Amino acid sequence: MHTLYLNYGISIAALGLVGFFLTHAKSALISGLASGAILILISFFVDKVPVVKIIGKVVNILLIGAFGWRVIKAVMAIMDGADQSLVKVILVSTMLLISIVSLILSLKKS
């Protein structure tokens, strides 16, 4: 088992749960738990199947893109005066930061 992807998955899933409980946004729950589950699944196979290392990095890059897009969209909505919760921006920014750090650490390990 690869602890980097396991911790990454648990962190993203936990932030998704926190986002759901604080904002009642189902998208936070679904995206956080789904992303976390995929990363936890990757953690079990990354040391056993060589191609899973590449899949893990690709999923990580895709999540950086998704979280970055969501941060930009939420910040732009706040700047336009929409009733957008700052909590959402903070949670998704944290997910983005964790994703970037995880990618850097996974690249250093390989």
C-alpha positions as CSV (number, residue, x, y, z in Angstrom):
1,M,0.0,0.0,0.0
2,H,1.3,3.4,-0.9
3,T,0.7,5.8,2.0
4,L,1.0,9.0,-0.1
5,Y,-2.1,8.1,-2.2
6,L,-3.9,6.8,0.8
7,N,-3.4,10.0,2.8
8,Y,-4.2,12.1,-0.3
9,G,-7.5,10.1,-0.8
10,I,-8.5,10.3,2.9
11,S,-7.8,14.1,2.9
12,I,-9.8,14.8,-0.2
13,A,-12.7,12.7,1.0
14,A,-12.6,14.4,4.4
15,L,-12.7,17.8,2.8
16,G,-15.6,16.7,0.7
17,L,-17.5,15.7,3.8
18,V,-16.6,18.9,5.6
19,G,-17.8,20.9,2.5
20,F,-21.1,19.0,2.5
21,F,-21.7,19.6,6.2
22,L,-20.8,23.3,6.1
23,T,-22.4,24.3,2.8
24,H,-25.0,21.5,2.1
25,A,-23.6,21.3,-1.4
26,K,-24.1,17.8,-2.8
27,S,-21.4,18.4,-5.4
28,A,-18.8,18.7,-2.6
29,L,-19.8,15.4,-1.2
30,I,-19.9,13.6,-4.5
31,S,-16.6,15.0,-5.8
32,G,-14.8,14.7,-2.6
33,L,-15.9,11.1,-1.8
34,A,-15.5,9.9,-5.4
35,S,-12.0,11.4,-5.8
36,G,-11.0,10.1,-2.4
37,A,-12.3,6.6,-3.2
38,I,-10.4,6.6,-6.5
39,L,-7.2,7.7,-4.8
40,I,-7.6,5.1,-2.0
41,L,-8.1,2.4,-4.6
42,I,-5.0,3.5,-6.4
43,S,-3.0,3.4,-3.1
44,F,-3.7,-0.4,-2.8
45,F,-2.4,-1.2,-6.3
46,V,0.3,1.4,-7.0
47,D,3.1,-0.9,-5.7
48,K,1.7,-4.1,-7.2
49,V,0.9,-3.0,-10.8
50,P,3.4,-0.8,-12.5
51,V,0.9,1.0,-14.8
52,V,-1.0,2.2,-11.7
53,K,1.9,4.6,-10.9
54,I,1.2,6.4,-14.2
55,I,-2.6,6.3,-13.6
56,G,-2.1,7.8,-10.1
57,K,-0.1,10.7,-11.5
58,V,-2.7,11.3,-14.3
59,V,-5.6,11.3,-11.9
60,N,-3.6,13.7,-9.7
61,I,-3.1,16.1,-12.6
62,L,-6.8,15.8,-13.6
63,L,-7.8,16.6,-10.0
64,I,-5.5,19.7,-10.0
65,G,-7.2,20.8,-13.2
66,A,-10.7,20.2,-11.7
67,F,-10.0,21.9,-8.4
68,G,-8.2,24.8,-10.0
69,W,-11.1,25.4,-12.4
70,R,-13.6,25.3,-9.4
71,V,-11.5,27.8,-7.5
72,I,-11.3,30.2,-10.4
73,K,-15.0,29.8,-11.0
74,A,-15.9,30.4,-7.4
75,V,-13.6,33.4,-7.0
76,M,-14.9,35.0,-10.2
77,A,-18.5,34.5,-8.9
78,I,-17.5,36.3,-5.6
79,M,-15.9,39.1,-7.5
80,D,-19.1,39.5,-9.6
81,G,-21.1,39.9,-6.5
82,A,-22.8,36.5,-6.4
83,D,-23.8,35.0,-3.1
84,Q,-20.9,32.5,-3.2
85,S,-19.7,31.2,0.1
86,L,-16.1,31.9,1.0
87,V,-16.0,28.5,2.8
88,K,-16.4,26.8,-0.6
89,V,-13.4,28.7,-2.0
90,I,-11.3,27.8,1.0
91,L,-12.2,24.2,0.9
92,V,-11.6,23.8,-2.8
93,S,-8.4,25.8,-2.6
94,T,-7.2,23.4,0.2
95,M,-8.0,20.4,-2.1
96,L,-6.0,22.1,-4.9
97,L,-3.1,22.7,-2.6
98,I,-3.1,19.1,-1.3
99,S,-3.3,17.9,-4.9
100,I,-0.3,20.0,-5.9
101,V,1.8,18.9,-2.9
102,S,0.9,15.2,-3.6
103,L,1.9,15.5,-7.2
104,I,5.3,17.0,-6.3
105,L,5.8,14.3,-3.7
106,S,4.9,11.5,-6.1
107,L,7.2,12.9,-8.7
108,K,10.1,13.0,-6.1
109,K,9.5,9.4,-5.1
110,S,9.7,8.0,-8.7
